[in-house]
Amino acid sequence: MSKTFLLGFGFFGVSVIWSVYNAFVPVFLADRYLMAAGFIGVFMTLDNIASMFIQPVIGAWSDRLRTRIGRRMPFILVGAPLAAVAFILLPLSTSMWLFFLAAVLLLLSMAVWRTPVVALMPDITPSPYRSQANGIINLMGGLGAIIAFLGGASLYDMNPAYPFYLGAGLVLVGAVLVFLFIREPKIESGAEQPEAKKGDGGSKSALRDILKNLAIVFTSKEKSALMILLAIFFWFIAYNGIEAFFTLYGQNHLNMTASDAARLLGQLSLPFVLFAIPSGYLGAAIGRKRTIMAGVALMTIGVAAMYLLPVETLVISLTKLPVLGNVPVVGAIMMGLGVAWSLININSLPMVVDMTDDDHIGTYTGLYYFFSTLAAILGPITYGVMVQLFGNRYDLVMLISPIFFFAAFVFMSFVRRGEAKKQTAS
């Protein structure tokens, strides 16, 4: 697992970059460039749009690539430095056009190396230990987000550029550690390797591969891969919808301030980080499918409770429960949701990549990100339309989400593959 912790430093840097980007780029757009809120919303979805189209192709391309340093490493060594440079340029830009170009370079370079670095985890980890390894990686990513929000805020007060310098430096450190200490397993020469060396356009061949595998997923008689990808799509729609509108839900339904509502949302993140590694071990012990379905069921019940319970019950303190002290009821629910989300998120990627062979791990990692990113784009839009149609009733967010979570639960019930493969002696 030592290699997994080293790989986790790559995710640590990535998490810092995205956390700083999401926290402070909207501030630059509003205060420095006087951009309207609607345009800011569109701008902040560009990363998901770029990821949805680029990451699957890059994942498939990395499956085909053969170099002396491995098939994933070239993308990391190109993408990480470009991302660091672009991230530094963001706060230094003197015009909207320069800011936009720096943002585009950042989004493209991050999309180039994210899937390969994620695919490295199953590359270097035997199937029975992939859930535990994914827990470690998510723990490192969660710590990166916490450091970005806490340390980044203090650095921003000192100089708005400092959090961006921090993110750029950590990405470079993470990439160097991955390059120096992680060796990709050697892939035996096969039918695909000569084609990949001919220079016939790796991205075009990768696009054909991703479309071919996507067609296989939809047309195969055994539908486990399709079922889990649809489940991923629906639970990410539910989660992203809650995340996008929770602050407004707190303001309008619970009569809280925006800052208090944001703090409640933060109570979901800490249990997710703390339970990341235990979730991986639980998935290995009782099965990934059971663990994921338990998490989805808990999310369904917990979110529905926030809609069904009256406001008066939600905002009172549980003073009679010494374990919780003065934590509001909704805060306790959010902490439970953090644990449930870790059960789902830690075990789903290992389940997807264990539905294929080692030659197509990058391709299936790309498919995972395609469906989850598509949900990240459609989720907030869907919720926004529904809330507006019913007279800006933000409590409906907590009614819509259980429906999507229940749909994910149904699709997961049809999954028959994806558990850890038996490890054979080498």
Sequence and secondary structure as in RCSB ss.txt:
>XXXX:A:sequence
MSKTFLLGFGFFGVSVIWSVYNAFVPVFLADRYLMAAGFIGVFMTLDNIASMFIQPVIGAWSDRLRTRIGRRMPF
ILVGAPLAAVAFILLPLSTSMWLFFLAAVLLLLSMAVWRTPVVALMPDITPSPYRSQANGIINLMGGLGAIIAFL
GGASLYDMNPAYPFYLGAGLVLVGAVLVFLFIREPKIESGAEQPEAKKGDGGSKSALRDILKNLAIVFTSKEKSA
LMILLAIFFWFIAYNGIEAFFTLYGQNHLNMTASDAARLLGQLSLPFVLFAIPSGYLGAAIGRKRTIMAGVALMT
IGVAAMYLLPVETLVISLTKLPVLGNVPVVGAIMMGLGVAWSLININSLPMVVDMTDDDHIGTYTGLYYFFSTLA
AILGPITYGVMVQLFGNRYDLVMLISPIFFFAAFVFMSFVRRGEAKKQTAS
>XXXX:A:secstr
 HHHHHHHHHHHHHHHHHHHHHHHHHHIIIIIS   HHHHHHHTTHHHHHHHHHHHHHHHHHHH   TT SSHHH
HHHHHHHHHHHHHHHHH  SHHHHHHHHHHHHHHHHHHHHHHHHHHHHHS GGGHHHHHHHHHHHHHHHHHHHHH
HHHHHHHH TTHHHHHHHHHHHHHHHHHHHH         THHHHHHTTS HHHHHHHHHHHHHHHHHH SS HH
HHHHHHHHHHHHHHHHHHHHHHHHHHHHS   HHHHHHHHHHHHHHHHHTHHHHHHHHHHH HHHHHHHHHHHHH
HHHHHHHHS HHHHHSB TT TTTTT BHHHHHHHHHHHHHHHHHHHHHHHHHTTS GGGHHHHHHHHHHHHHHH
HHHHHHHHHHHHHHTTS GGGHHHHHHHHHHHHHHHHHT    S       
